[in-house]
Amino acid sequence: MTKVATSESSLPTDMEKKHVYEVYDKIAPHFSHTRYKPWPKIETFLNELEPNSLVLDVGCGNGKYLGVNKNLFMVGTDRSTGLLKTAH
């Protein structure tokens, strides 16, 4: 296992955990319900990529872009486990 060096300044603060991370986890179902439609420019971008391209969506939320182009290999990740649970 490789350890990643982190500095204390790169760790989330208690305020960030409480007012960002916890909030997104709590509102995830509603947030996901209001964020279901891909933005047109992002959708166009994804559809213009070469087949079998690898795409990493960091901060994918509910994964709304992961299925836009079935000819791509897409991986999504998000800090909010609540949003990841709503991914489709």
C-alpha positions as CSV (number, residue, x, y, z in Angstrom):
1,M,0.0,0.0,0.0
2,T,1.3,3.4,-0.9
3,K,1.0,6.2,1.6
4,V,0.1,9.7,0.3
5,A,1.8,12.5,2.1
6,T,-0.6,15.1,3.4
7,S,0.1,18.3,5.1
8,E,-2.2,19.6,7.9
9,S,-3.3,22.4,5.6
10,S,-4.7,19.9,3.1
11,L,-7.0,18.2,5.6
12,P,-10.6,19.4,5.8
13,T,-11.5,21.7,8.7
14,D,-14.3,20.9,11.1
15,M,-16.3,23.7,9.6
16,E,-15.8,22.3,6.1
17,K,-16.9,18.9,7.2
18,K,-20.0,20.2,9.0
19,H,-21.1,22.9,6.5
20,V,-20.1,21.3,3.2
21,Y,-19.6,17.5,3.4
22,E,-22.4,16.8,5.9
23,V,-24.8,19.1,4.1
24,Y,-24.2,17.5,0.7
25,D,-24.8,14.0,2.2
26,K,-28.0,15.2,3.9
27,I,-29.5,16.9,0.8
28,A,-28.2,14.4,-1.7
29,P,-31.6,12.9,-2.8
30,H,-33.1,16.4,-3.4
31,F,-29.9,17.8,-4.9
32,S,-29.8,14.8,-7.3
33,H,-33.4,15.2,-8.2
34,T,-32.7,18.8,-9.3
35,R,-29.5,17.9,-11.2
36,Y,-30.6,15.2,-13.6
37,K,-30.1,16.8,-17.0
38,P,-26.6,17.1,-18.5
39,W,-25.4,20.6,-19.5
40,P,-25.5,20.9,-23.3
41,K,-21.8,21.9,-23.8
42,I,-20.6,19.0,-21.6
43,E,-22.9,16.6,-23.4
44,T,-21.6,17.8,-26.8
45,F,-18.0,17.5,-25.5
46,L,-18.5,13.9,-24.4
47,N,-20.3,12.9,-27.6
48,E,-17.4,14.3,-29.7
49,L,-14.7,12.2,-27.9
50,E,-13.2,9.2,-29.7
51,P,-14.8,5.8,-28.9
52,N,-13.2,4.0,-26.0
53,S,-11.7,7.2,-24.6
54,L,-11.1,7.2,-20.9
55,V,-12.9,9.9,-18.9
56,L,-12.5,10.6,-15.2
57,D,-15.3,12.7,-13.7
58,V,-14.0,14.0,-10.4
59,G,-16.9,15.4,-8.5
60,C,-19.4,13.4,-10.5
61,G,-22.2,13.9,-8.0
62,N,-25.1,11.7,-9.0
63,G,-23.2,10.6,-12.1
64,K,-25.5,12.3,-14.6
65,Y,-22.7,12.4,-17.3
66,L,-21.5,8.8,-16.9
67,G,-24.1,7.4,-19.3
68,V,-24.1,10.2,-21.9
69,N,-21.9,8.4,-24.4
70,K,-21.9,4.6,-24.1
71,N,-18.8,4.4,-26.3
72,L,-16.6,5.9,-23.6
73,F,-15.0,4.3,-20.6
74,M,-16.1,6.6,-17.8
75,V,-15.1,6.6,-14.1
76,G,-16.8,8.9,-11.6
77,T,-15.9,9.8,-8.0
78,D,-17.2,12.3,-5.5
79,R,-16.5,13.3,-1.9
80,S,-20.2,12.9,-1.0
81,T,-21.2,9.3,-0.3
82,G,-24.8,10.6,-0.3
83,L,-24.6,11.8,-3.9
84,L,-22.7,8.6,-5.0
85,K,-25.6,6.5,-3.5
86,T,-28.0,8.4,-5.9
87,A,-25.8,7.7,-8.9
88,H,-27.6,6.0,-11.8
